[in-house]
Amino acid sequence: MLRACIFLSLLLGGNASCSWEWAGVYHAHEAGILTWTFEKTGTTYADPGMAVALRSASAATEAGLTAVQSSAETDLNATLTTVQSGAVLSLNAAYQLQFDSDSWISIFKIPVAAESNFAVSAEHYPSEFKNLMPSVMRNNHGISASASHTAACDSDDHDHDDHDDHAETSTDRIGEVIGASLMTALPTLVGIVLLVVVCNPTGTFFKTALHFSNSLAAGILLAAAVFLFLPEAQHMLAVGKIEPEAAAAWGSTIVAGWLLGAISHLAGDVVKKKCGADDLEAIDEKPPAKNMMWVLGIPISCGDFCCNIADGFVLGTAFRPCSTGFAWKLVGIIIAHELPQEVAGTYTLVFKAGMKWWQATLLNFICG
């Protein structure tokens, strides 16, 4: 039910009516020219042009972005200056960008001063015009320039692939949110059903299947790390840094993550040995089974809780500006990744931590 609270809090924030769909605030560390690129997807651009307002900002923060939104809105509702690909865009002005239909890419340049901040309010999401290039904005050194803070405005005037089916009001989608919340909570119960009904933990089939499932889980985690998380982390850490700085930051975070896991494992072994020593000293007494219950149960539950918070924010945001189809695709993706996680978590809580079936089910459901 954790996701339901997050869904509703994000959804009921309301949808503003505005002339821009996406806004972001940037910080430039050094003076130069930022190159803003727009690419075709296939043979055409997502739109032949785009209205955009650029404003100087006091800070590259949420407050700095919010402070200039009123001025940007005024600029976008006034007469726009039409510019073609290759044009130089000045701050504190609004433009109607016209993309080069004869080229696969259109380029616009933004001069910036050292240690300055500026905000962009755009008619469309920049990601709609991203295809082959790894980022839409780069500095003089070819390093990606990412917005420090972004905002989205859901307006009925916009019509895009993943943002086209807007709800008429915020409250119209409460039923969808509640349904999505209940569906994403189902894996917390399905895991326990699979373990109780389908699997016999003492049988040969279960033991054999467990080896294959452990191998599959290890392969999935390794593939996710190597093909997704590590390359993406290296790309994101490189923003605003020269190559040696980016490599140092990336390597340090990987080593720190490994050390954290090793230290946690060592701490668990110490506690486990202490529990075993206590059991030997009190051999004639009833073993304190609850010690291992909480040694394993608390870390698993905390990790599940944090994962579900992230899922709630993702889905709660998706049900506001995005289409119904896109939001429900995310629901399916979350259920797909939650199912094996909950099965593994339930197995560990019951057979390793020593919890009862109803305790593991209740804990998983609350955290989910």
C-alpha positions as a printed Julia matrix, in Angstrom:
368×3 Matrix{Float64}:
   0.0     0.0     0.0
   3.06    2.23    0.1
   2.75    2.87   -3.64
  -0.89    3.93   -3.31
   0.01    6.83   -1.0
   2.77    7.99   -3.32
   0.56    7.6    -6.43
  -2.19    9.72   -4.95
   0.09   12.42   -3.59
   1.69   12.88   -7.01
  -1.52   12.59   -8.98
  -3.58   15.0    -6.9
  -1.04   17.76   -7.3
  -3.13   18.92  -10.24
  -2.25   19.72  -13.83
  -1.34   23.27  -14.71
  -2.25   24.89  -17.99
   0.79   26.47  -19.59
   2.48   27.2   -22.89
   5.44   24.92  -22.22
   5.59   21.18  -21.67
   9.12   20.79  -20.3
  11.46   23.13  -18.45
  14.98   22.71  -17.14
  17.62   24.84  -15.49
  21.33   24.51  -16.34
  24.59   25.64  -14.78
  27.58   26.54  -16.99
  30.95   26.19  -15.27
  32.89   27.97  -18.0
  32.2    30.49  -20.73
  31.54   29.11  -24.18
  28.91   27.86  -26.58
  26.43   25.11  -25.72
  25.23   23.11  -28.71
  21.58   22.03  -28.62
  20.75   19.24  -31.08
  17.45   17.91  -32.45
  17.4    14.65  -34.42
  15.0    12.93  -36.75
  13.43    9.66  -35.69
  13.37    7.7   -38.9
  12.75   10.12  -41.74
  11.02   12.96  -39.87
  11.32   15.04  -36.74
   8.78   14.52  -33.96
   7.56   18.02  -34.9
   8.78   20.38  -37.64
   9.55   23.07  -35.06
   9.33   24.04  -31.42
   8.66   27.13  -29.34
  11.25   27.77  -26.66
  12.0    30.5   -24.11
  15.43   31.02  -22.53
  15.84   32.92  -19.3
  18.77   33.78  -17.03
  18.32   32.14  -13.63
  19.61   33.04  -10.18
  20.5    29.43   -9.36
  20.41   26.01  -10.99
  17.84   24.77   -8.48
  14.12   24.18   -8.28
  13.66   27.65   -6.78
  15.73   29.21   -9.55
  13.62   27.47  -12.21
  10.33   28.37  -10.56
  11.33   32.03  -10.28
  11.6    32.47  -14.06
   8.57   30.42  -15.14
   6.21   33.38  -15.11
   8.51   35.4   -17.38
   9.02   32.41  -19.67
   5.26   31.93  -19.92
   4.86   35.58  -20.91
   7.6    35.26  -23.52
   6.03   32.19  -25.08
   2.65   33.9   -25.38
   4.19   36.94  -27.1
   5.49   37.2   -30.67
   8.24   34.63  -31.19
  11.38   35.14  -33.27
  11.59   32.45  -35.95
  15.09   30.99  -36.38
  16.53   28.25  -38.57
  19.0    25.47  -37.75
  22.43   26.9   -36.97
  21.1    30.06  -35.31
  22.51   31.51  -32.08
  19.95   31.8   -29.28
  20.25   34.61  -26.74
  19.02   34.46  -23.18
  15.9    36.33  -22.05
  14.21   35.79  -25.39
  11.7    33.41  -26.98
  12.04   31.66  -30.33
  10.18   29.48  -32.78
  12.79   26.93  -33.81
  12.5    25.61  -37.36
  14.25   22.3   -37.95
  16.18   21.49  -41.12
  14.01   18.98  -42.97
  16.88   18.15  -45.37
  19.21   17.04  -42.57
  18.99   14.28  -39.98
  19.95   16.8   -37.3
  19.29   20.46  -36.49
  21.67   22.46  -34.34
  21.21   25.62  -32.28
  23.87   27.43  -30.23
  23.52   29.06  -26.82
  26.34   31.4   -25.64
  26.87   31.21  -21.86
  29.08   33.02  -19.34
  31.28   31.32  -16.78
  29.51   30.13  -13.6
  26.13   31.24  -14.96
  22.67   29.7   -14.79
  19.9    29.69  -17.36
  16.49   28.11  -17.73
  14.85   26.6   -20.81
  11.07   26.35  -21.22
  10.2    24.22  -24.24
   7.02   23.34  -26.09
   8.12   19.7   -26.28
  10.27   17.3   -24.3
  13.88   17.36  -25.6
  13.87   13.55  -25.45
  11.34   13.52  -28.29
  14.15   14.71  -30.58
  16.86   12.38  -29.27
  17.87    9.41  -31.41
  21.52    8.61  -32.1
  23.22   11.29  -30.02
  23.76   10.34  -26.35
  22.6    13.77  -25.17
  20.79   16.78  -26.62
  23.11   19.48  -25.23
  26.91   19.6   -25.08
  29.59   22.16  -24.23
  32.71   23.23  -26.14
  34.54   20.06  -25.09
  31.79   17.74  -26.28
  30.79   16.92  -22.7
  27.09   16.43  -22.05
  25.31   19.28  -20.3
  22.4    18.04  -18.21
  19.7    20.07  -16.5
  20.22   20.4   -12.74
  16.47   20.44  -12.19
  13.52   19.84  -14.51
   9.78   20.4   -14.43
   6.88   19.18  -16.57
   3.64   20.98  -17.32
   0.73   18.86  -18.52
  -1.32   20.97  -20.93
  -4.23   19.81  -23.05
  -2.72   21.61  -26.05
   0.18   19.16  -26.35
  -0.02   15.99  -28.38
   2.94   13.57  -28.31
   3.62    9.86  -28.55
   3.99    9.22  -24.84
   2.09   12.27  -23.63
  -1.02   12.34  -25.74
  -3.86   10.9   -23.7
  -4.12   13.44  -20.9
  -6.81   13.1   -18.29
  -9.36   15.91  -18.15
  -8.79   16.44  -14.44
  -6.47   14.98  -11.82
  -9.24   13.18  -10.0
 -10.34   11.35  -13.15
  -7.44    8.92  -12.76
  -7.78    8.05   -9.06
  -9.44    4.76   -9.99
  -6.53    3.87  -12.26
  -4.05    4.74   -9.54
  -5.79    2.56   -6.95
  -6.04   -0.31   -9.43
  -2.37    0.01  -10.38
  -1.41    0.1    -6.71
  -3.32   -3.1    -5.96
  -1.85   -4.84   -9.0
   1.74   -3.95   -8.11
   1.1    -5.23   -4.57
  -0.03   -8.66   -5.83
   3.52  -10.07   -6.13
   3.85   -9.77   -2.35
   1.1   -12.41   -2.08
   1.96  -14.45   -5.18
   5.4   -15.24   -3.81
   3.99  -16.82   -0.7
   1.42  -18.78   -2.73
   4.13  -20.19   -4.98
   6.23  -21.27   -2.04
   3.39  -22.85   -0.09
   1.31  -24.45   -2.83
   3.73  -25.27   -5.64
   7.02  -25.89   -3.88
   7.93  -28.44   -1.25
  11.07  -27.08    0.44
  12.21  -30.58    1.42
  11.63  -32.2    -1.96
  14.24  -33.02   -4.62
  12.47  -30.93   -7.27
  12.54  -27.84   -5.07
  16.25  -28.24   -4.3
  17.09  -28.72   -7.97
  14.94  -25.8    -9.08
  16.54  -23.62   -6.42
  19.98  -24.11   -7.98
  18.71  -23.06  -11.41
  16.77  -20.11  -10.02
  19.83  -18.9    -8.1
  21.91  -19.11  -11.29
  19.24  -17.23  -13.22
  19.04  -14.51  -10.56
  22.83  -14.13  -10.52
  22.9   -13.86  -14.31
  20.15  -11.24  -14.37
  21.88   -9.13  -11.73
  25.24   -9.4   -13.49
  23.72   -8.49  -16.87
  21.86   -5.52  -15.39
  25.05   -4.25  -13.8
  27.28   -4.72  -16.85
  24.87   -3.71  -19.62
  22.83   -1.02  -17.86
  23.88    0.37  -14.49
  27.66    0.63  -14.89
  27.64    2.21  -18.4
  24.84    4.59  -17.41
  26.67    5.54  -14.21
  29.85    6.25  -16.14
  27.91    8.45  -18.58
  26.12   10.39  -15.84
  29.24   10.88  -13.7
  31.06   12.32  -16.72
  28.69   15.29  -16.95
  30.62   18.48  -16.23
  33.91   16.65  -15.58
  37.08   16.07  -17.57
  37.98   12.45  -18.36
  40.37   11.82  -15.39
  37.85   13.26  -12.91
  35.01   11.18  -14.36
  37.1     7.99  -14.28
  38.12    8.65  -10.67
  34.53    9.26   -9.58
  33.24    6.19  -11.42
  35.95    3.89  -10.09
  35.6     5.21   -6.54
  31.86    4.59   -6.46
  32.28    1.01   -7.73
  34.94    0.24   -5.11
  32.85    1.91   -2.39
  29.82   -0.18   -3.38
  31.87   -3.37   -3.22
  33.28   -2.4     0.17
  29.8    -1.67    1.51
  28.63   -5.14    0.48
  31.74   -6.79    1.93
  31.39   -4.94    5.23
  27.69   -5.8     5.44
  28.48   -9.47    4.8
  31.21   -9.44    7.43
  28.89   -7.8     9.96
  26.26  -10.45    9.26
  28.8   -13.23    9.82
  29.85  -11.68   13.13
  26.25  -11.49   14.32
  25.55  -15.02   13.09
  28.55  -16.42   14.96
  27.49  -14.53   18.09
  24.01  -16.05   17.83
  25.57  -19.51   17.38
  27.82  -19.02   20.42
  24.84  -17.99   22.51
  23.01  -21.13   21.35
  25.89  -23.35   22.45
  26.03  -21.7    25.85
  22.34  -22.26   26.34
  22.15  -25.67   24.71
  19.58  -26.92   27.18
  17.36  -23.91   26.63
  15.08  -23.12   23.7
  17.17  -21.61   20.86
  16.64  -17.85   20.4
  15.33  -18.23   16.84
  14.18  -14.62   16.67
  17.76  -13.33   16.53
  18.33  -14.48   12.96
  14.8   -13.43   12.06
  15.64   -9.78   12.54
  19.27   -9.99   11.41
  18.04  -11.04    7.94
  14.52   -9.64    8.01
  15.35   -5.97    8.67
  17.86   -5.5     5.76
  15.57   -7.34    3.32
  12.53   -5.31    4.36
  14.42   -1.99    4.25
  15.66   -2.75    0.73
  12.16   -3.74   -0.39
  10.75   -0.57    1.17
  13.23    1.7    -0.67
  12.62   -0.1    -3.96
   8.87    0.35   -3.62
   9.23    4.05   -2.83
  11.11    4.48   -6.11
   8.43    2.49   -7.96
   5.75    4.68   -6.43
   7.39    7.9    -7.58
   7.9     6.54  -11.1
   4.31    5.38  -11.51
   2.77    8.34   -9.7
   4.6    10.65  -12.09
   3.7     8.54  -15.15
  -0.04    8.69  -14.42
   0.04   12.51  -14.45
   1.59   13.73  -17.74
   1.88   10.51  -19.75
  -0.64    8.56  -21.75
  -2.77    5.82  -20.2
  -1.09    3.15  -22.31
   2.4     4.26  -21.33
   1.53    4.37  -17.62
   0.07    0.86  -17.68
   3.14   -0.42  -19.49
   5.15    0.77  -16.49
   2.74   -1.09  -14.19
   3.45   -4.3   -16.13
   7.21   -3.72  -15.98
   7.1    -3.16  -12.23
   5.04   -6.31  -11.67
   7.49   -8.29  -13.82
  10.49   -7.23  -11.75
   8.66   -7.4    -8.42
   7.5   -11.0    -8.86
  10.93  -12.72   -8.71
  12.09  -10.27   -6.06
   9.15  -11.05   -3.78
   9.51  -14.81   -4.31
  13.18  -14.61   -3.33
  12.45  -12.3    -0.4
   9.7   -14.54    0.94
  11.88  -17.63    0.63
  14.68  -15.93    2.59
  12.37  -14.61    5.29
  10.75  -18.02    5.83
  13.53  -20.57    5.32
  16.58  -18.5     6.3
  15.3   -15.92    8.78
  12.87  -18.37   10.4
   9.73  -16.26   10.07
   6.31  -17.84    9.96
   4.39  -17.74    6.68
   1.91  -15.15    7.88
   4.68  -12.94    9.27
   6.6   -12.95    5.98
   3.41  -12.29    4.0
   2.35   -9.4     6.22
   5.81   -7.81    6.21
   6.09   -8.06    2.42
   2.63   -6.62    1.91
   3.27   -3.65    4.23
   6.59   -2.85    2.56
   4.96   -3.22   -0.88
